[in-house]
Amino acid sequence: MDSLKRDGYSLLRTRLTEQQIELLTHLIRQECKSPSDGIEVSYYEDAREVRKVGRLHRLTVFKSLVEELCKGIYSDPDTQWEIHRCTCFRKPAYCTTELGWHQDSAITWESSSQDCYVLWIPLCNSTTDNGTLRVAVGSHQGGRIGHGNHLNEGELQELLKNHKTKELEVRPGECVVMSEYLVHGSGPNTSSRERLAINAIVSPVKR
């Protein structure tokens, strides 16, 4: 995991199976239509298309799969993990909305006092055309910027002067693990198919 320390992100060796991808995709589409108790669904500004489905770790299948992927972060298989967030971000076909540069950390978040990692798992081929993950390489090294989460214009310009950006093309079911402080975002979906990706914030349980 040298690249995680150096660049702020790495690709885990563990990958979801085709059957798991199909199951998760099916469940997410179900939740979009009829959310289960405790699941949060939010929409794009036009209120016609679902933007994200949150609190998915309340569903056993999502909780179990995230916990299994976490085993690829630490070599100790007995490490227990807490899941702070598990959300599916959805970009419909021809969606012009971008997700701006941000960190998955903020001083007001419950997880802010813990050492967290972010898992990003696309359920389809994630490419430049459909709004894949963008990262500012090495941007985690300075820790939380300001109050965290979204950067203001001055913070962003300073960051982009010092760090190169990269778009990560990721295959279905592969898992990118990131530092919570890595600045990242995503572009628009200019393709004819929706893009689904799961984002989970996790931390090892301190013994």
C-alpha positions as CSV (number, residue, x, y, z in Angstrom):
1,M,0.0,0.0,0.0
2,D,2.9,2.3,-0.6
3,S,0.9,4.3,-3.2
4,L,-1.8,5.0,-0.5
5,K,0.8,6.7,1.7
6,R,2.5,8.4,-1.2
7,D,-0.3,9.4,-3.6
8,G,-3.3,9.2,-1.2
9,Y,-5.0,6.4,-3.1
10,S,-4.5,2.8,-4.2
11,L,-6.4,0.0,-6.0
12,L,-7.3,-2.9,-3.7
13,R,-6.6,-6.4,-4.9
14,T,-10.0,-7.5,-3.7
15,R,-12.7,-7.1,-6.4
16,L,-16.5,-7.7,-6.4
17,T,-17.8,-10.6,-8.4
18,E,-20.2,-10.2,-11.3
19,Q,-22.9,-11.7,-9.2
20,Q,-22.3,-9.3,-6.4
21,I,-22.3,-6.3,-8.8
22,E,-25.6,-7.5,-10.3
23,L,-27.1,-7.9,-6.8
24,L,-26.0,-4.4,-5.6
25,T,-27.1,-2.8,-8.8
26,H,-30.5,-4.4,-8.5
27,L,-30.9,-3.4,-4.8
28,I,-29.9,0.2,-5.5
29,R,-32.5,0.5,-8.3
30,Q,-35.1,-0.9,-5.9
31,E,-34.1,1.7,-3.2
32,C,-34.4,4.5,-5.8
33,K,-38.0,3.5,-6.4
34,S,-39.0,2.5,-2.9
35,P,-36.5,3.2,-0.1
36,S,-36.3,0.9,2.9
37,D,-36.7,2.2,6.4
38,G,-33.6,4.3,7.3
39,I,-32.4,4.7,3.7
40,E,-32.0,8.2,2.4
41,V,-32.6,9.1,-1.2
42,S,-31.8,12.6,-2.6
43,Y,-32.4,14.1,-6.0
44,Y,-30.9,16.4,-8.6
45,E,-32.2,19.9,-8.7
46,D,-34.9,19.1,-11.2
47,A,-36.3,16.5,-8.7
48,R,-36.7,13.9,-11.4
49,E,-33.6,11.9,-11.2
50,V,-32.1,10.2,-8.1
51,R,-28.6,11.6,-7.3
52,K,-27.6,9.4,-4.3
53,V,-28.9,6.7,-2.0
54,G,-27.5,7.0,1.5
55,R,-27.1,4.9,4.6
56,L,-26.8,1.7,2.6
57,H,-24.8,0.1,5.4
58,R,-28.1,-0.4,7.2
59,L,-28.7,-3.1,4.7
60,T,-26.8,-6.3,5.6
61,V,-25.6,-7.1,2.1
62,F,-23.9,-3.7,1.7
63,K,-22.4,-3.8,5.3
64,S,-21.0,-7.3,4.7
65,L,-19.4,-6.4,1.4
66,V,-17.8,-3.2,2.7
67,E,-16.4,-5.1,5.7
68,E,-15.0,-7.7,3.3
69,L,-13.3,-5.1,1.2
70,C,-11.8,-3.4,4.3
71,K,-9.7,-6.5,4.9
72,G,-7.6,-5.5,1.9
73,I,-6.5,-2.3,3.6
74,Y,-4.7,-3.9,6.6
75,S,-2.8,-7.1,6.6
76,D,-4.3,-8.0,10.0
77,P,-7.4,-10.0,9.2
78,D,-8.8,-9.6,12.8
79,T,-9.1,-5.8,12.4
80,Q,-12.6,-4.7,13.1
81,W,-14.1,-1.8,11.0
82,E,-16.6,0.9,11.6
83,I,-18.7,2.1,8.6
84,H,-19.5,5.7,9.0
85,R,-21.1,6.2,5.6
86,C,-22.1,4.0,2.6
87,T,-23.7,5.9,-0.2
88,C,-24.3,5.2,-3.9
89,F,-23.7,8.1,-6.2
90,R,-25.7,8.0,-9.4
91,K,-25.0,9.9,-12.6
92,P,-27.8,9.4,-15.1
93,A,-27.1,9.3,-18.8
94,Y,-26.1,12.7,-20.2
95,C,-25.9,14.2,-16.7
96,T,-24.0,17.6,-16.9
97,T,-23.5,17.9,-13.1
98,E,-20.0,17.6,-11.8
99,L,-19.0,16.8,-8.3
100,G,-16.5,19.6,-7.3
101,W,-13.2,19.1,-5.7
102,H,-13.5,18.1,-2.0
103,Q,-12.3,16.0,0.9
104,D,-14.4,13.3,2.6
105,S,-13.6,14.9,5.9
106,A,-14.9,17.9,7.8
107,I,-14.5,19.1,11.4
108,T,-18.3,18.9,11.9
109,W,-18.5,15.2,10.9
110,E,-18.9,12.5,13.5
111,S,-15.9,10.6,11.9
112,S,-13.6,13.6,12.1
113,S,-11.8,12.4,15.3
114,Q,-10.9,9.0,13.7
115,D,-8.4,7.9,11.1
116,C,-10.6,7.2,8.2
117,Y,-10.3,5.7,4.7
118,V,-12.6,6.1,1.8
119,L,-13.7,3.2,-0.5
120,W,-14.9,4.0,-4.0
121,I,-16.4,1.1,-6.0
122,P,-18.0,1.6,-9.4
123,L,-20.7,-0.9,-10.4
124,C,-20.0,-0.3,-14.1
125,N,-16.9,0.6,-16.2
126,S,-16.0,4.0,-14.9
127,T,-14.4,6.2,-17.6
128,T,-13.8,9.8,-18.5
129,D,-16.9,9.8,-20.6
130,N,-19.3,8.8,-17.7
131,G,-17.8,11.0,-15.0
132,T,-15.2,8.8,-13.3
133,L,-13.3,9.6,-10.1
134,R,-10.8,12.5,-10.3
135,V,-8.0,12.8,-7.7
136,A,-5.4,15.5,-6.9
137,V,-2.4,13.2,-6.4
138,G,-0.7,13.6,-3.1
139,S,-3.1,16.2,-1.8
140,H,-3.8,14.2,1.4
141,Q,-0.3,15.0,2.7
142,G,-1.4,18.4,4.1
143,G,-4.3,17.0,6.1
144,R,-7.7,18.6,6.4
145,I,-7.9,21.9,4.4
146,G,-9.7,24.6,6.3
147,H,-12.9,23.1,7.8
148,G,-12.8,20.3,5.3
149,N,-15.2,18.9,2.7
150,H,-15.7,21.4,-0.1
151,L,-12.8,23.8,-0.9
152,N,-13.2,27.5,-1.4
153,E,-11.8,29.1,-4.6
154,G,-8.6,30.2,-3.0
155,E,-7.9,26.8,-1.4
156,L,-8.6,25.1,-4.7
157,Q,-6.4,27.3,-6.8
158,E,-3.5,26.9,-4.3
159,L,-4.0,23.1,-4.3
160,L,-4.1,22.8,-8.1
161,K,-0.8,24.7,-8.4
162,N,1.0,22.1,-6.3
163,H,-0.7,18.8,-7.3
164,K,-1.3,17.2,-10.6
165,T,-4.8,15.8,-11.2
166,K,-5.6,12.4,-12.6
167,E,-8.8,10.7,-13.8
168,L,-9.0,7.1,-12.7
169,E,-10.6,4.6,-15.1
170,V,-11.8,1.8,-13.0
171,R,-13.4,-1.5,-13.9
172,P,-16.7,-2.7,-12.4
173,G,-16.3,-4.0,-8.8
174,E,-12.8,-2.8,-8.4
175,C,-12.1,-0.8,-5.2
176,V,-10.1,2.4,-4.9
177,V,-9.1,3.1,-1.3
178,M,-8.3,6.7,-0.5
179,S,-7.2,8.8,2.4
180,E,-10.0,10.8,3.8
181,Y,-7.9,13.9,3.1
182,L,-7.3,13.2,-0.6
183,V,-9.0,15.9,-2.6
184,H,-11.1,14.4,-5.3
185,G,-14.2,14.9,-7.4
186,S,-15.9,13.7,-10.6
187,G,-16.9,15.0,-14.0
188,P,-20.2,14.9,-16.0
189,N,-21.6,11.8,-17.5
190,T,-21.6,12.5,-21.3
191,S,-22.4,8.8,-22.1
192,S,-25.8,7.2,-22.9
193,R,-25.7,5.0,-19.7
194,E,-26.0,5.7,-16.0
195,R,-23.0,5.5,-13.8
196,L,-23.3,4.0,-10.3
197,A,-20.5,4.1,-7.7
198,I,-20.5,3.2,-4.0
199,N,-18.6,5.5,-1.6
200,A,-18.0,4.3,1.9
201,I,-16.1,6.0,4.8
202,V,-14.6,3.5,7.2
203,S,-12.2,3.4,10.1
204,P,-10.4,0.6,12.1
205,V,-11.9,0.1,15.5
206,K,-9.4,1.1,18.2
207,R,-8.8,-1.7,20.7
